[in-house]
Amino acid sequence: MHIQVIGETRENNLPVKNGDKNLPAHLKIQIYEIQTPAEGEKMLKLGVDHLGSVILSRDNWRITEILDTIRLTEGLAAKSSLIPLYSNPDIIYRTVDYYRPDILHCCESLTDSGGIRRDIGNFIKFHEEFKKRFPEIEIMRSLPIGQKAKAGKTPTLELGRLFEPVSDFFLTDTLLTGDGDDPLPDQPENGFVGVTGKICDWETAKFLVEKSNIPVILAGGISAENAYEGVLAVQPAGVDSCTNTNLTDPGGKAIRFRKDPEKVRLLIEAVKRAETDIKPSR
């Protein structure tokens, strides 16, 4: 029996359980934000499996450097993943038709101060329509998870149940939550989840892994320093890193869209050590 890892098939076509006692031989490494071919080539040489790129503006979505970055994975086992930081379906369809990534990564905020957004059905319908138009492109859906001790405020598992039938895999990401009059403060990207550099609650991530029949990628504050522990705790199908594998300025603040190859190398080493040390539950 062959267990599916991202982009591969399982021999008997049964749903994949993350954390299955027959674990994938290779956890996928996904790195964002790779915006240039030169940086993409460096990441591929290090062993990155998914090159993640971001389109920042619905008004300027044709970017030659990102197109060339996405094309780097053609003919390789590695894949390209694309996040458009806008939600207009027609513009997303045009964007995807232009870039033709292997994966469309959707990371809109799915919650508000009252819980799950009332218009959640629109996002589900988008997944359905996208699959009809681009059946060859996989959909990754980011699911929000609060930080430890605050994760209970976020309906992660319920969102998972809603989106599993229309997604190819999930990615956990950290939702910043507050208290009192400001239960849901502004996120780093308004209207979207992610790029916080903060660790999400791994216990909730583990529950998502156990309940999901599609692969779950562990993200949210992942770095070389915590990837080993995170993989052992959550047993995901892969890991994703953005903020904590960036270069930093003299004050220690992450520089967006500038990767630190040494941090990426150390992250990959940590994940490989975790693969070796995982003792599957039986």
Summary of the structure (lengths in Angstrom):
residues: 282
radius of gyration: 17.6
end to end distance: 16.5
largest distance: 52.3
contacts: 933
relative contact order: 0.16
helix: 34%
strand: 21%
